[in-house]
Amino acid sequence: PVDAPTPVETEATAPVAVASSPDATPDAPLAGGISLLLPVADQQTDDFGYPDQTVDRLAVRRLLVSKSYDVLDRVLAAYGDSVLRDYRVEYRLFDAYAAFGVAVPAFEPFLNEWVRKRPKSAAALLARASFYRASGWNARGTRYASETPKDQFRRMNYFFERSAADLGAAHRLDPKSIVAYRQMIDISTTVSDRGSVRTLMAEAMKLQPSSFLLRATYMHNLLPRWGGSYEAMAQFAAESAPYAARNPRIKALGGFADWDKGRLSESAGDKGDAIEAYERALRFGNFWQFRYQRGEYNSRSHQNEEALEDFNSVLAQYPQNDEALSARATVEYELGRLAFGEAKAAYFSQAFRDIALAATLDPANADYRNDLDFYNKNIPEYAPPPET
């Protein structure tokens, strides 16, 4: 529920300042030497064309619960401004907002207070929109539509409507926010509003034509399950190809159709067709989404060493991907069961760290909590030491 209105501070009535100097950076340490950037992953070996470091979602959440709304506004505004000049900042920008994209009810009062105290803050509205969107999917659940009670759809729509309202308000405050555009594209896809998606995408591309993540979001909209087609996906990949000269990651768009075909083949039990499709997708680039799907395939096929290599690559590109952390933990646990001595300890210890981090990143995920309970019960001696 929305908090009761309280008087708004005078400084909150002014628009949030946005860094405009080409030399402005949101990556400088905050007061007390605190940095929002993660350390470089040890296993990083490939050059993906983006900075090696990305934003620590947990550090961003700590700013939220400590009510450091002014700091959040400055950092998020600076990232948003920077990405318009340099597409390579986009992972940091979107990872920062992903910190709020979890269905944890305890976050809502802080987000409401942030919006209330700083009504001209597009960042506050976008953060709350991310929270509402995640809450909507959490309310929906993961079962097939025919197996899902109507009340769950009602709650999903309730949260999606609140997310859409915040996105509209944020867009009016900051018409150049590609975060707003990406989330509006996602919401429009969910409700099958294809006309709006095309318009939104065209507008967003004028702001940052070299963005891979905006293009990848649109590519998901073109999937057959959302009313698109593989032909439309191929056409969009071809239209995007000239921009790969500036941003090489855009080449990976050509693999999305095969990535989806692989998933469908695997669901149908056609393992041979599935792995061939995943391999074709990866020829367009070592993109984490393709590696994750092949890793899941290898894990389900009990090819755990191959799966571990895939998940390591995913996490080198996307260090706080909670799904990949959970999947890697499963593989490491299985490898630990078959290992001895120091190797067993290493596998079990890393599995425990991975699932603990996944559960921290998304406390609302029941599967992560169940896996963590299983590890605490069966291999408690390998639990990571408590944080100091």
HUFEN-V466494 format. One record per residue. N is the residue number from 1. PSI is psi in radians with two decimals (999 if undefined). OMEGA is omega as a letter, one per 30 degrees, with the letter a starting at -180 (* if undefined). NEAR is the number of other ideal C-beta (glycine too) atoms within 10 Angstrom. Layout:
N_PSI_OMEGA_NEAR / N_PSI_OMEGA_NEAR
//
This chain:
1_2.63_l_6 / 2_2.41_l_10 / 3_2.70_l_13 / 4_2.49_a_7 / 5_2.50_l_7 / 6_2.80_l_9 / 7_2.43_a_7 / 8_2.36_a_12 / 9_2.64_a_10 / 10_-0.74_a_7 / 11_-0.35_a_9 / 12_-0.23_a_19 / 13_-0.18_l_10 / 14_2.59_l_9 / 15_2.57_l_12 / 16_2.33_l_20 / 17_2.42_l_11 / 18_2.34_l_19 / 19_2.25_a_17 / 20_-0.24_a_9 / 21_2.42_l_8 / 22_-0.41_a_10 / 23_-0.08_a_5 / 24_2.43_l_14 / 25_2.38_l_12 / 26_0.04_a_22 / 27_-0.03_l_16 / 28_2.53_l_10 / 29_2.52_l_10 / 30_-3.13_l_15 / 31_2.39_a_7 / 32_0.12_l_5 / 33_0.23_a_6 / 34_2.31_l_13 / 35_2.52_l_14 / 36_0.02_a_27 / 37_2.46_l_16 / 38_2.68_l_17 / 39_2.76_l_10 / 40_2.34_l_13 / 41_2.39_a_16 / 42_-0.58_a_8 / 43_0.10_l_12 / 44_2.02_a_16 / 45_-0.34_a_9 / 46_2.66_l_11 / 47_1.90_a_8 / 48_0.12_l_20 / 49_0.03_a_14 / 50_2.82_l_17 / 51_2.51_a_14 / 52_-0.58_a_15 / 53_2.51_l_18 / 54_-3.11_a_23 / 55_2.47_l_26 / 56_1.91_a_20 / 57_-0.63_a_24 / 58_-0.60_l_14 / 59_-0.66_l_16 / 60_-0.73_l_22 / 61_-0.59_l_18 / 62_-0.62_l_14 / 63_-0.67_l_21 / 64_-0.90_a_21 / 65_-0.28_l_11 / 66_0.07_l_11 / 67_0.61_l_13 / 68_1.05_a_18 / 69_-0.60_l_23 / 70_-0.68_l_16 / 71_-0.78_l_17 / 72_-0.76_l_25 / 73_-0.78_a_22 / 74_-0.80_a_18 / 75_-0.84_a_23 / 76_-0.65_l_26 / 77_-0.69_l_22 / 78_-0.74_l_22 / 79_-0.76_a_25 / 80_-0.66_l_25 / 81_-0.70_a_22 / 82_-0.64_a_22 / 83_-0.38_l_25 / 84_-0.44_l_15 / 85_-0.54_a_12 / 86_1.89_a_12 / 87_-0.38_a_24 / 88_-0.20_l_17 / 89_-0.11_a_23 / 90_-0.60_l_24 / 91_-0.70_l_22 / 92_-0.72_l_21 / 93_-0.89_a_25 / 94_-0.57_l_23 / 95_-0.60_l_21 / 96_-0.78_l_26 / 97_-0.48_l_23 / 98_-0.35_l_19 / 99_-0.50_a_25 / 100_-0.09_a_27 / 101_0.94_l_19 / 102_2.53_a_20 / 103_1.09_l_20 / 104_1.83_a_15 / 105_-0.49_a_9 / 106_-0.34_l_8 / 107_-0.41_a_21 / 108_-0.77_l_17 / 109_-0.64_l_13 / 110_-0.73_l_21 / 111_-0.72_l_22 / 112_-0.73_l_17 / 113_-0.71_l_16 / 114_-0.83_l_25 / 115_-0.73_a_22 / 116_-0.75_a_18 / 117_-0.43_a_18 / 118_1.23_a_24 / 119_-0.26_l_14 / 120_0.18_a_14 / 121_1.88_l_24 / 122_-0.59_a_28 / 123_-0.73_a_29 / 124_-0.75_l_30 / 125_-0.69_l_28 / 126_-0.66_l_27 / 127_-0.78_a_30 / 128_-0.61_l_25 / 129_-0.68_l_29 / 130_-0.73_l_23 / 131_-0.78_a_27 / 132_-0.68_l_25 / 133_-0.82_l_24 / 134_-0.66_l_21 / 135_-0.62_l_25 / 136_-0.80_l_23 / 137_-0.61_l_16 / 138_-0.69_l_20 / 139_-0.63_l_18 / 140_-0.70_a_18 / 141_-3.09_a_14 / 142_0.04_a_9 / 143_2.86_l_10 / 144_2.69_a_7 / 145_-0.67_a_8 / 146_-0.32_a_5 / 147_0.06_a_8 / 148_2.17_l_14 / 149_2.60_a_10 / 150_-0.55_a_7 / 151_-0.57_l_9 / 152_-0.68_l_15 / 153_-0.65_l_15 / 154_-0.79_l_10 / 155_-0.66_l_17 / 156_-0.86_a_19 / 157_-0.63_l_15 / 158_-0.84_a_14 / 159_-0.69_l_20 / 160_-0.66_l_21 / 161_-0.69_l_14 / 162_-0.66_l_18 / 163_-0.79_a_26 / 164_-0.67_l_20 / 165_-0.75_l_14 / 166_-0.68_l_25 / 167_-0.74_l_28 / 168_-0.75_l_15 / 169_-0.71_l_19 / 170_-0.71_a_25 / 171_-0.64_l_21 / 172_-0.62_l_11 / 173_-0.63_a_19 / 174_1.46_a_23 / 175_-0.20_a_12 / 176_0.20_a_18 / 177_1.99_l_27 / 178_-0.30_l_23 / 179_-0.77_l_27 / 180_-0.78_l_27 / 181_-0.77_a_23 / 182_-0.74_l_25 / 183_-0.61_l_26 / 184_-0.65_l_26 / 185_-0.74_a_23 / 186_-0.81_l_18 / 187_-0.74_l_23 / 188_-0.62_l_21 / 189_-0.75_a_22 / 190_-0.63_a_19 / 191_0.23_l_13 / 192_0.63_l_11 / 193_1.35_a_16 / 194_-0.57_l_15 / 195_-0.77_l_8 / 196_-0.66_a_15 / 197_-0.79_a_24 / 198_-0.74_l_14 / 199_-0.80_l_14 / 200_-0.73_a_26 / 201_-0.74_l_20 / 202_-0.72_l_10 / 203_-0.73_a_15 / 204_-0.66_a_23 / 205_-0.42_l_18 / 206_-0.48_a_8 / 207_-0.74_a_15 / 208_1.49_a_21 / 209_-0.29_a_16 / 210_0.08_a_19 / 211_2.17_l_25 / 212_-0.70_a_28 / 213_-0.63_l_18 / 214_-0.77_l_23 / 215_-0.67_l_24 / 216_-0.67_l_18 / 217_-0.74_l_21 / 218_-0.63_l_25 / 219_-0.65_l_24 / 220_-0.63_l_17 / 221_-0.48_a_24 / 222_0.00_l_24 / 223_2.55_l_18 / 224_-0.61_a_15 / 225_-0.34_l_8 / 226_0.26_l_13 / 227_0.07_l_13 / 228_-2.73_a_19 / 229_2.81_l_12 / 230_-0.53_l_15 / 231_-0.74_l_11 / 232_-0.64_l_16 / 233_-0.78_l_24 / 234_-0.69_l_15 / 235_-0.74_l_12 / 236_-0.67_l_20 / 237_-0.71_l_22 / 238_-0.69_l_11 / 239_-0.54_a_11 / 240_-0.33_a_21 / 241_-0.72_a_13 / 242_-0.45_a_10 / 243_-0.18_l_20 / 244_-0.31_l_18 / 245_-0.55_l_9 / 246_-0.77_a_11 / 247_1.68_a_20 / 248_-0.42_a_14 / 249_-0.40_a_25 / 250_-0.39_l_25 / 251_-0.51_a_18 / 252_-0.32_l_25 / 253_-0.53_l_26 / 254_-0.25_a_22 / 255_-0.09_a_25 / 256_-0.64_a_25 / 257_-0.76_l_24 / 258_-0.62_l_21 / 259_-0.78_l_23 / 260_-0.68_l_21 / 261_-0.66_l_20 / 262_-0.74_l_26 / 263_-0.75_l_16 / 264_-0.71_l_14 / 265_-0.72_a_19 / 266_-0.69_l_20 / 267_-0.56_l_9 / 268_-0.02_l_10 / 269_0.12_a_8 / 270_1.36_a_15 / 271_-0.65_a_14 / 272_-0.79_l_8 / 273_-0.61_a_15 / 274_-0.89_a_23 / 275_-0.60_l_17 / 276_-0.69_l_15 / 277_-0.73_l_26 / 278_-0.69_l_27 / 279_-0.68_l_14 / 280_-0.74_l_17 / 281_-0.75_a_25 / 282_-0.31_l_19 / 283_-0.34_l_12 / 284_-0.12_l_19 / 285_2.62_a_22 / 286_1.12_a_16 / 287_2.43_a_23 / 288_-0.63_a_21 / 289_-0.65_l_17 / 290_-0.73_l_27 / 291_-0.66_l_25 / 292_-0.79_a_24 / 293_-0.70_l_22 / 294_-0.61_l_26 / 295_-0.73_l_26 / 296_-0.74_l_21 / 297_-0.84_a_22 / 298_-0.66_l_21 / 299_-0.80_l_20 / 300_-0.42_l_12 / 301_0.15_l_14 / 302_0.49_l_10 / 303_1.27_a_16 / 304_-0.61_l_20 / 305_-0.71_l_9 / 306_-0.70_l_16 / 307_-0.71_l_25 / 308_-0.71_l_21 / 309_-0.72_l_16 / 310_-0.83_a_27 / 311_-0.56_l_30 / 312_-0.71_l_19 / 313_-0.70_l_23 / 314_-0.82_a_25 / 315_-0.34_l_22 / 316_-0.62_l_20 / 317_-0.53_a_23 / 318_1.32_a_21 / 319_-0.47_a_23 / 320_0.66_l_21 / 321_1.81_a_21 / 322_-0.58_l_21 / 323_-0.73_l_18 / 324_-0.65_l_25 / 325_-0.76_l_26 / 326_-0.77_a_22 / 327_-0.69_l_23 / 328_-0.64_l_26 / 329_-0.72_l_27 / 330_-0.77_l_18 / 331_-0.78_l_27 / 332_-0.65_l_25 / 333_-0.76_l_23 / 334_-0.71_l_17 / 335_-0.65_l_20 / 336_-0.61_l_22 / 337_-0.50_a_12 / 338_-0.07_a_10 / 339_3.04_a_15 / 340_2.73_l_8 / 341_-2.29_a_7 / 342_-0.59_l_8 / 343_-0.75_l_12 / 344_-0.81_a_16 / 345_-0.70_a_15 / 346_-0.78_l_15 / 347_-0.84_a_23 / 348_-0.70_a_23 / 349_-0.74_l_17 / 350_-0.65_l_19 / 351_-0.74_l_24 / 352_-0.76_l_24 / 353_-0.73_a_16 / 354_-0.81_a_26 / 355_-0.57_l_28 / 356_-0.71_l_19 / 357_-0.72_l_19 / 358_-0.76_a_26 / 359_-0.52_l_22 / 360_-0.68_l_17 / 361_-0.64_l_21 / 362_1.43_a_23 / 363_-0.31_a_15 / 364_-0.15_a_15 / 365_1.94_a_18 / 366_-0.58_a_9 / 367_-0.72_l_14 / 368_-0.76_l_23 / 369_-0.71_l_15 / 370_-0.72_l_12 / 371_-0.71_l_22 / 372_-0.71_l_19 / 373_-0.69_l_12 / 374_-0.78_l_12 / 375_-0.73_l_20 / 376_-0.56_a_14 / 377_-0.67_a_8 / 378_-0.51_l_10 / 379_0.91_a_18 / 380_-0.47_a_9 / 381_-0.23_a_8 / 382_0.18_l_20 / 383_2.48_l_15 / 384_2.60_l_12 / 385_2.62_l_5 / 386_2.58_l_5 / 387_2.50_l_5 / 388_999_*_3
//
